[in-house]
């Protein structure tokens, strides 16, 4: 997971769900404890009511009346049950609600201690039970122990707990949803400045702005400053490079002119021809290196260039140069795409490719310009395809002709740097140049260039 936004959301969501889960468990446990304490208090009250209703017989022993103060003890299967057992005198009393049921009394309960337990039966309701042992002194002054057992059905308690859990689930679910939405909004708001940096960089690349601008948080000020310094440094280095190459071109211009002007005066024809060829080659190499250096600014801010207009200008020029061949040129442009970069770079690339097409074609040249979806995440790409009906380029020579100084056809004049220069300029723009066979019978050269 490489997204900071996704990481923050995932971690925050897990922490939130953990805390909400722990909170829900704590609330559920507290509610169950409260319900259980309430039931214990009710059972104690029933014990006190039974003790309050107890009477002494003729010997002073504790006896309970037939009718009890709580109506539920008089109703069969009411969910409230009571039983009293005497230790040693065989006394036994139970409420009418126990009719048809059998509940054991734990006579081992300690004196004066509230003893609670749960009683589960496969055929009857689960019960919450209380045992309490008291000591009663009869008229003879002899102490007698009696164990009072009071039990209540746990079904109402379970219903209350189930209802509370349902409400807790809905409330916790609603709170979780609201908190998750708020959390997503907070994370998105917090990361908004980071998302603004790529947009600013795209504007720098397109030439809309010189450097990253805007009001960024203090934590990003160092990063923004470093990026702007890098942009300024790169621009300054590029300018110095261009100036140095300009000085170099100016310095070499005069010596090359002097050498070229001296060539005709050489008496030896072979030496004259060799020297003229080498001077021309030196001149071409210097122009190539200068153009290559100037094109190295492709990653610097550029502007949008109308491709259709540039191709039309080149077509008119080449039609005049090659009027003797009567070349039929078909130009197809879809959606008027634009190139983002230096117009001189695109002019150099298309000029070389179109000139080759005119030079080697028999009578037809085709140019198509369109936009294509990129298979990666780089967005749309500009596609320019130039075809001719000439001899084409053999597959084994297609990689070689993109290297400087290599020509597939030595019958025509040239230094073999046109395709190599075009290929290098395209690579500087992170594009691609592909040579293939054309349906017209000659070569097909396709350019793929990013649009921003």
RALIN-V784310 format. One record per residue. N is the residue number from 1. RES is the residue in one small letter. PSI is psi as a letter, one per 20 degrees, with the letter a starting at -180 (NA if undefined). OMEGA is omega in whole degrees, -180 to 180 (999 if undefined). BURIAL is # if it has 9 or more other ideal C-beta (glycine too) atoms within 8 Angstrom, else .. Layout:
BEGIN
N:RES:PSI:OMEGA:BURIAL
N:RES:PSI:OMEGA:BURIAL
END
This chain:
BEGIN
1:x:o:-173:.
2:x:i:-179:.
3:x:p:176:.
4:x:g:179:.
5:x:g:-180:#
6:x:h:179:.
7:x:g:-179:#
8:x:g:180:#
9:x:g:-179:#
10:x:g:-178:#
11:x:g:-179:.
12:x:h:179:#
13:x:g:179:#
14:x:g:179:.
15:x:g:-180:.
16:x:g:-180:#
17:x:h:178:#
18:x:g:180:.
19:x:g:179:.
20:x:h:177:#
21:x:g:178:.
22:x:g:178:.
23:x:g:179:#
24:x:g:178:#
25:x:g:179:.
26:x:g:179:.
27:x:g:179:#
28:x:g:179:#
29:x:g:179:.
30:x:g:-179:.
31:x:g:178:#
32:x:g:178:#
33:x:h:179:.
34:x:g:179:.
35:x:g:-179:#
36:x:g:177:#
37:x:h:177:.
38:x:g:178:.
39:x:h:178:#
40:x:g:179:#
41:x:h:178:.
42:x:g:179:#
43:x:h:176:#
44:x:g:179:#
45:x:h:178:.
46:x:h:177:#
47:x:g:180:#
48:x:h:178:.
49:x:g:178:#
50:x:g:178:#
51:x:h:178:#
52:x:h:180:.
53:x:i:-178:#
54:x:q:178:#
55:x:r:176:.
56:x:q:178:#
57:x:a:-176:.
58:x:h:178:.
59:x:j:179:.
60:x:j:179:#
61:x:q:-177:#
62:x:p:177:#
63:x:q:178:#
64:x:q:-180:#
65:x:r:178:.
66:x:g:-179:.
67:x:p:-179:.
68:x:q:-177:#
69:x:i:-179:.
70:x:o:-178:#
71:x:h:-178:.
72:x:h:177:#
73:x:i:180:#
74:x:i:-177:#
75:x:p:-178:#
76:x:p:179:.
77:x:k:179:.
78:x:i:-177:#
79:x:i:177:#
80:x:p:-174:#
81:x:q:180:#
82:x:q:-180:#
83:x:q:-180:#
84:x:p:-180:#
85:x:p:177:#
86:x:q:-180:#
87:x:o:174:#
88:x:h:-178:.
89:x:j:176:.
90:x:j:-179:.
91:x:p:-178:#
92:x:p:178:.
93:x:q:175:.
94:x:q:-179:#
95:x:q:179:#
96:x:h:-180:.
97:x:i:180:#
98:x:j:-178:#
99:x:p:-179:.
100:x:j:179:.
101:x:q:-180:.
102:x:o:178:.
103:x:p:180:#
104:x:p:177:.
105:x:p:180:#
106:x:n:-179:#
107:x:i:179:.
108:x:j:-180:.
109:x:p:-178:#
110:x:q:-178:.
111:x:p:175:.
112:x:j:-179:.
113:x:p:176:.
114:x:o:-177:.
115:x:o:-177:#
116:x:q:173:.
117:x:r:179:.
118:x:q:-178:.
119:x:p:-178:#
120:x:p:-180:.
121:x:p:-180:.
122:x:h:-176:.
123:x:i:-176:.
124:x:r:178:.
125:x:q:173:.
126:x:q:-175:#
127:x:q:170:#
128:x:p:-165:#
129:x:q:178:#
130:x:p:173:#
131:x:p:179:#
132:x:p:-178:#
133:x:p:179:#
134:x:r:177:#
135:x:p:-177:#
136:x:p:179:#
137:x:p:-178:.
138:x:a:-176:#
139:x:h:-180:.
140:x:i:-179:.
141:x:j:-180:.
142:x:p:180:.
143:x:p:178:.
144:x:p:-179:#
145:x:p:177:#
146:x:p:177:#
147:x:p:179:#
148:x:p:178:#
149:x:p:175:#
150:x:p:-179:#
151:x:q:180:#
152:x:q:-180:#
153:x:q:180:#
154:x:i:-178:#
155:x:g:177:#
156:x:h:179:.
157:x:g:179:#
158:x:h:178:#
159:x:g:178:.
160:x:g:180:#
161:x:g:180:#
162:x:g:178:.
163:x:g:179:.
164:x:g:-180:#
165:x:h:178:#
166:x:g:178:.
167:x:g:180:.
168:x:h:180:#
169:x:g:-179:#
170:x:g:-180:.
171:x:g:179:.
172:x:h:177:#
173:x:g:178:.
174:x:g:179:.
175:x:g:179:#
176:x:g:-180:#
177:x:g:179:.
178:x:g:-180:.
179:x:h:178:#
180:x:g:177:#
181:x:g:178:.
182:x:h:180:.
183:x:g:179:#
184:x:g:179:#
185:x:g:-180:.
186:x:g:180:.
187:x:g:179:#
188:x:g:179:#
189:x:g:-180:.
190:x:h:-178:.
191:x:i:-179:#
192:x:g:178:.
193:x:h:179:#
194:x:h:179:.
195:x:h:179:.
196:x:h:-178:#
197:x:g:177:#
198:x:h:178:.
199:x:g:177:.
200:x:g:179:#
201:x:h:177:#
202:x:h:177:#
203:x:h:176:#
204:x:g:-180:#
205:x:h:-178:#
206:x:i:179:#
207:x:j:-180:.
208:x:h:179:.
209:x:q:-178:#
210:x:h:-179:.
211:x:r:-179:#
212:x:p:-179:#
213:x:q:177:.
214:x:r:-180:.
215:x:n:-178:.
216:x:q:178:#
217:x:r:-178:.
218:x:h:-178:.
219:x:h:-178:.
220:x:i:-176:#
221:x:h:178:#
222:x:g:179:.
223:x:g:-180:.
224:x:g:179:#
225:x:g:179:.
226:x:g:179:.
227:x:g:179:#
228:x:h:177:#
229:x:h:178:.
230:x:g:179:.
231:x:g:180:#
232:x:g:179:#
233:x:g:178:.
234:x:g:179:#
235:x:g:179:#
236:x:g:179:.
237:x:g:180:.
238:x:g:179:#
239:x:g:178:.
240:x:h:179:.
241:x:g:180:#
242:x:g:179:#
243:x:g:180:.
244:x:g:179:.
245:x:h:175:#
246:x:g:177:#
247:x:h:179:.
248:x:g:180:#
249:x:g:179:#
250:x:h:-179:.
251:x:h:-178:.
252:x:i:-175:#
253:x:g:-178:.
254:x:g:178:.
255:x:h:179:.
256:x:h:179:#
257:x:g:179:.
258:x:g:179:.
259:x:g:-179:#
260:x:h:-179:#
261:x:h:-180:.
262:x:i:-176:.
263:x:g:-177:#
264:x:h:-178:.
265:x:i:180:.
266:x:p:-176:#
267:x:h:-177:.
268:x:o:-177:.
269:x:g:-179:.
270:x:g:179:.
271:x:h:179:.
272:x:g:-180:#
273:x:g:180:.
274:x:g:-179:.
275:x:h:179:#
276:x:g:179:#
277:x:g:-178:.
278:x:h:177:.
279:x:g:178:#
280:x:h:180:#
281:x:g:177:#
282:x:g:180:#
283:x:g:179:#
284:x:h:180:#
285:x:g:179:#
286:x:g:179:#
287:x:h:179:.
288:x:g:-179:#
289:x:h:177:#
290:x:g:180:#
291:x:h:179:#
292:x:g:179:#
293:x:g:179:#
294:x:h:180:#
295:x:i:-180:#
296:x:i:177:#
297:x:j:-175:#
298:x:h:-179:#
299:x:i:177:.
300:x:r:-180:.
301:x:p:178:#
302:x:a:179:#
303:x:r:-178:.
304:x:p:-178:.
305:x:p:177:#
306:x:o:-174:.
307:x:g:-176:#
308:x:g:-180:#
309:x:g:-180:.
310:x:g:179:#
311:x:h:180:#
312:x:h:177:#
313:x:g:179:.
314:x:h:-179:#
315:x:g:180:#
316:x:g:180:.
317:x:g:-178:.
318:x:h:176:#
319:x:h:178:#
320:x:g:-178:.
321:x:g:-176:.
322:x:l:-178:#
323:x:h:-179:.
324:x:h:-179:.
325:x:i:-179:.
326:x:l:-178:.
327:x:p:174:#
328:x:o:-176:.
329:x:p:177:#
330:x:p:180:.
331:x:p:179:#
332:x:o:-179:.
333:x:p:-179:#
334:x:p:172:.
335:x:j:176:.
336:x:m:-178:.
337:x:r:-180:#
338:x:q:177:#
339:x:p:179:#
340:x:o:-180:#
341:x:a:-178:#
342:x:p:-180:#
343:x:h:180:#
344:x:h:179:.
345:x:g:180:#
346:x:h:178:#
347:x:g:179:#
348:x:g:-178:#
349:x:g:-177:#
350:x:h:178:#
351:x:g:179:#
352:x:g:-176:#
353:x:g:180:#
354:x:h:178:#
355:x:g:176:#
356:x:g:-180:#
357:x:g:178:#
358:x:h:-176:#
359:x:g:-171:.
360:x:i:-177:#
361:x:r:174:#
362:x:g:179:.
363:x:i:-174:.
364:x:q:173:#
365:x:p:-180:#
366:x:p:178:#
367:x:p:177:#
368:x:p:-179:#
369:x:p:-179:#
370:x:r:176:#
371:x:q:180:#
372:x:q:176:#
373:x:p:179:.
374:x:q:178:#
375:x:h:179:.
376:x:b:-179:.
377:x:j:-176:.
378:x:j:179:.
379:x:a:-179:.
380:x:q:179:.
381:x:q:176:#
382:x:p:179:#
383:x:p:176:#
384:x:p:-179:#
385:x:p:-180:#
386:x:p:-177:#
387:x:q:175:#
388:x:r:-180:#
389:x:k:180:#
390:x:b:-177:#
391:x:i:-180:.
392:x:a:180:#
393:x:p:-179:#
394:x:q:-179:.
395:x:h:-177:.
396:x:i:-179:.
397:x:i:-171:#
398:x:h:178:#
399:x:h:-176:.
400:x:h:-174:#
401:x:i:178:#
402:x:j:176:#
403:x:q:-175:.
404:x:p:175:.
405:x:i:-178:.
406:x:p:178:#
407:x:p:179:#
408:x:h:-179:.
409:x:o:-179:.
410:x:j:-179:.
411:x:h:179:.
412:x:q:-180:.
413:x:q:178:.
414:x:r:-179:.
415:x:i:177:#
416:x:k:-179:#
417:x:i:-176:#
418:x:g:-179:#
419:x:h:-180:#
420:x:g:178:#
421:x:g:178:#
422:x:g:-180:#
423:x:g:-179:#
424:x:h:178:#
425:x:g:179:#
426:x:g:179:#
427:x:h:177:#
428:x:h:178:#
429:x:j:-179:#
430:x:k:178:.
431:x:a:-176:#
432:x:q:176:.
433:x:p:-176:#
434:x:p:177:.
435:x:p:-177:#
436:x:a:175:.
437:x:q:-180:.
438:x:q:174:#
439:x:i:178:.
440:x:i:179:#
441:x:i:-179:.
442:x:c:-178:#
443:x:q:174:#
444:x:p:178:#
445:x:o:-180:#
446:x:p:176:#
447:x:p:173:#
448:x:o:-177:#
449:x:p:176:#
450:x:q:-177:#
451:x:j:179:#
452:x:NA:999:.
END
